[in-house]
Amino acid sequence: MTTYPTLKLTRGVFSIDLNDRSTFYLRTDFVPPETSTAVQIAAGSAMQMNGGRLIGRKPQTRTWTFSVRVVGTSEAGIVNALRGVKRLLALAGDENNPVTLQYKPNADTPEPAWGQFGALLNYEVLAGRMTIGSDYMRGDRRAKAVAATLELTIQPYAMGKRQRLCTATGGILEDTLATVDGRSRGLIVPEATTNKIINPIFGYSSYDNGWTAAAGVTSYPNMDANYVLFGSVSARLVCTSAAAFTVSLNAGNTNTHVLSFYVKKPDGSAVTNADVRPRYNASIPTDATYTAVGNGWYRVVKAFTGINSSVVCGVHLVSAGVTVYVTGFQFEEKTYVTPLAHGDLLGCAWSGMAHVSTSTRTAGVCKISTGVEFAANVPITLRIAFRTQEITATHDTYLFDLRDGSHTSAPYAYIASAGSRLSVVYNSHLVQSQVLTANTWYVAHVTISAAGTLNLYVNSLNNSGAIASGVAPFGAYLFIGSGYSGAAQCDTTIGGLAVWAYDLTADQVGADYTTIAPLLAAGQRVEGIPWLWTKDGDNLVDNCNDSTRDNWCVAGGIEGSAPAQTTISMQLSEYMPSASPIALSLLDVEQFNNTEIASLMVDLTGTADAGSCGGSYETVSVGTSIVGASEFIVGAFKPLAGRGFVLVTRIKNAGSNLLMRGVLTIANSGQSGDWKSVPNNAAYRLFYTTDLQMPDNTPPEFGLSNAAKLFYASINLKRSSGGAANVDVDFIQLLPRPLALLSPANPTTTAGIVVSGDRVYTLDQPLIGVATTPTEFLDYANLTGDVIEFVPGRMNVLTSFIGLNTSANPALADAIYYQNVSITPRWELV
Amino acid sequence: MNVNDLQVKVYDGPTSTTEVSDATGALATARVDSFGTCFPGGLYTTARIRLAQRIDRARAVHENMRVAIYNGLALVWEGVTSEIGLNVNGDQQWLDVACVGQWGPQIRSRTINKAWADNRLSADVWIQQPQGDKDNQVNIDRMNRISIGPQAVAWSAGEIVAAFRYTMPTGQTIKRIVATLQNRESGQNWTTRIHDVIGGSTLASESGDGVSTATDTTLATPRQYVEFQFVSNANQTPTNAYGRMRSVMVYSETGNINPTEIVKDIRALLTGLNSDESLIGSNTFALEPFVTNGQESIETVLQRVAGFGDASFNPWAVQLLASTRATTPDGKPVLSFSAYPSLTDYDYVVTLAELEGSVEVKRAVDGAVYNWIAVRYRDELNNRQVVITPDDYATLKDTTSIALWGQRELIVDCDTGSATTALNFGRRVLGWRKDAKYKVTAPLRIRGTIRSKIGQRIPVCRVASGARVKIENFLADEVGVTDAGLTFVITATTYRPDTETLEMSTGVPDNLAVYLARLALVNNRVVA
């Protein structure tokens, strides 16, 4: 900290700097307040011996008192300053134009246009009063300096910077690997790869399927979370004599491949080649790279020449007495290692059955549009924190890129494969950093002035000096972690990126670096890069979930310590009368898992039909007796524990008087929802059941395995009267709470809708495909259910349906275009 | 998101589905003070909502608007705004919105005058029609019948000796008549008949001499009134002639008259109810006769219907359920009619450790156990009060209970009925009162969540009366039901959002015909 705190009272474009060091000086009683939270505890009766149980938390408005010293040269000047503050406080409480107190512990830099680190914390003021100190009349203080105490009533949270989410796709990751506190180190935008090892994280039902422990090594399944890195199981290997634990694979060619895996010793001490070594065919090299990744875990990496036939591949335990936990094996056709890919990760897929086939990862892409979030031209400053790779790739790897096919002179930054320098090119001018050390955190500031003066600071050091580069226009997107063509991914962790719409001075960069440096030293993220992942990277989701369509997307990189204020602006493929209500369901999970997400639905089969999800549907003959459609195992029940949910089903009904309800079966007992009518419909309709509830005590907490198989969900059908007739059931999908149903107050021919908290509005917009600026308010709309707000530090799986009404025939290709999704982080302290 | 988070929605009419615009933002910050449910009746009792806003500004919420309180997508309370208080107190100003469940506006405030099955023969029901000068030359008696005997004067052909008119209330029609007609002419030519005087046709008749004929006539064209007549078919002076009508039942419906049909008829009469009848259970206990007491409250009609129970002497209950329970929701509540839930199963479980505050479980005999039941009813055939006792029907007492607790007698009244229906009423009361049962003397209080039977933690705001709760600490059969342990029917709930606390009154109501959203229940009156 080299600068004074920033504290401003603002309303709209007007503000008063309460620590301008000229008229106002902040006094030392200023302490950012903690969120006041009312906690509900169920204490029970005198027979309750285990203490209370938390049943609810409610953030509350609170008071905040601090004082400033008001300095002047005349009584009139001081009075005028006090009156200015009072004037703004008198306007507090207007939701449409709130008065906020903006605070930042330093004044290192102005607030970034896009980014969280260095952004002001905003405390919304509902009411405020100010009193003058009792020494007002002492001497001539009233003309020179008086103490003024502000007593503010403020909303519960300190709000961060409103930030639009990046558009993302492919195998992007939040780097939480082996973190002790679970916090992400940053975003990884990896390149495409194929992991040729099957069952690489021991996630198959028999954990060691495909693996062989040679004589001298015994393997055990481990579910102790302290020694699990991916999924819920790792392999515990106990060595009585040197031997290997391997899987058979055929590299398919003789190109260079890299074998990597993760190892942890029971005591968390360093793993070396005296403990384990990579094993490929008969080769057990001693010169592998052993890199600590955190919490006692090490990644072992070694390149081999591929063998075009089936040979063993895995880990060799060096001597008797060695006990290790291993997981995360990868064998990829590269000359350098990339982050682990397995089929359950986002943007990855199993080539066949989950965990018994190879895994592929599509290249990660993460980009944020320019022009709206920040100006697509100079002056500009980009700040990026990153960690260099363990092994430098054989090609340039990009940290950011503002180019596109029409703007090839826009700035971009990459780590050169030759020389390991951060290189920035703008308008054909190159600046380079000092040589960077492998596996080390850095922060770079790239500044370009309005006149086109380019500076590159790495850890505040400007290696190239100022370069007059001239001016060139930018592309439509800022690509983060890759080049603009979606290639040359940096494969490493990006600990934050921020953009200013002007060029920071060297002093500002220096102050900023001084503040950031301790975070880099500790390997901690500077700021989250919020992103919204869709399958195709176009912010579009479909209206069903099968091999070619997703009705879900994922948001990550969310900052804050409470669910972020989330604004979702959508453009639809159907106009409101057909599209509403729109269901949005949010499932936040610690680790994203394709298999778990897929297990939240059943895509029914029986009759081939191109108009059905997955290309088929199941036909059920329904009379007045209760019959069920095929049930499905709710595999993700642990993340669902304690949550309510509904089942959405797509149905054709050939008869009359059809009733439907949801059913959750747990072993031999069950829970049923209420019957709801399903009209006679020759074409498909989407219906949802009344809600059901998952138990909140999950068997795995007690070390039980495979308990997920006990949970089944499906729908029941019957006719209240009349003869039997067929019902074609396309799919059944589980939507957990929080779950919101959005409907316009007056359905009109518009396809735009925006939801923020519990407020919903329709926008005057045409259907998807017609570009518009979604700013024109049309009407109020309604939200029934829960507020949808992204949870910080979690993978937020947002699932949707449009057209949940009895008259629309929602096509599978119907879509929601998330045209603008933004978050404002909520902080509970500072 | 807290599990008991609530969302208040207000619609622009008592059964509307159009939400009002929350222009002032008051609904977004609405504070629900409490809401409740009761069983039987209700389901929803009252809710009190506080809207913080300037009271001199336009407001979105007015009286007689539908209010729905949601927990997620689940509707946990529904009713209408009944009164709105504009409050200023010190530096605070707010609207107090008092709401009542739909039972009030849709059931309690409505009346009906209808005779489903009417066997009355009294002079105010079958009203003699003036025939002119000869009105005093006819002998009439109503000894469980209407008998017309012409005096020995000359009667001309086609002359109506006497006529008695049965008239349905306006809007109702006679659709079926069952009666036994007896004609006596002693060699002359007379006819005893039930006549459609509007259509000018004979519905049923007997012209034989001394012949009794049981008739059952469904009117091709339902009429508001018909007449029982005795007609001379010739110019003649009677020696011994008469026409009689007995065992009469006049129907305003053609189907069987049983509790289910009566409840469905009421459902159809009330346009404020959803047309869904899937929650009206099948109870085919023959409920004849059944008439309203003139223009009678629909609430009391439903009470009486439910009070007869079913043919197996189980108690039944009428409720208005949430509009979302309809198979095709339209904002209107759904009428439900079903047997009391069996205590052999349960919906929620608690332990004494989970309950907040004091819990007292008490079993009483005096004033609680009755094993010898006398039933009083009004027999309209002979226009008298009748009492049946176990001396008449042994099934009105329980010897096991008498041996255990001594003979404890109770007199109950089932209003208008027959010996058959009165006996059923009495046996149903006996079934529920013959055993000593535990009851809780104050509401059970639980915060946050309650466990369902299969282990889920359900937000307590979702718990409604009519469900069953089992206190797991008790292994014995404490409620007289095998393997039930200590299981209660929840008869009233009050949920208080500020503490996320649910108060449950439990037990079996004393008066099985207590059906309404009575404040007594809302205020945690102990029922057992």
Interface residues (C-beta under 8 A of the other chain):
Chain A: Q40 I41 A42 A43 G44 S45 M47 Q48 M49 R53 I55 G56 R57 K58 E95 P563 G642 G644 V646 L659 I666 S669 G670 Q671 D674 W675 K676 S677 T690 D691 Q693 M694 P695 D696 N697 S720 R737 P738 L739 L741 A745 D758 R759 Y780 N782 L783 T784 G785 D786 V787
Chain B: M1 N2 V3 N4 D5 Q7 K9 T18 E19 S21 D22 G25 A28 Y70 G72 L73 A74 D276 S278 T324 R325 A326 T327 T328 T351 L352 A353 E354 L355 E356 G357 S358 V359 I446 R447 G448 T449 S452 K453 I454 G455 Q456 R457 I458 T499 E500
